[in-house]
Amino acid sequence: MNWKIINAAFWIEMILSYLLPFQITDGTQYRVGFPVPFIFVDAGEFHTSPFMSMHVNPLGLLLNVGIMYMILICCNKIYTKIRRNHTK
């Protein structure tokens, strides 16, 4: 396991979570995360703080980081293969 790639996968997942659009279910719950939602915010009542109504699914986050890790590993292997063939 390459810890630099795991770290990059985690940060890419965090950045994608804020850049990609949220999913809205039932008109009151927002879901954040790509490809699996891992943050749920219930915004049903006006006097409730969104921070206090936030729920985090750590398994969803780990699944997303694992998917992103696999994508980065594949991209790294393709890049190394192309670079190796180009220098010959």
Order of alpha helices (4+ residues) and beta strands (2+ residues): alpha-beta-beta-beta-beta-alpha
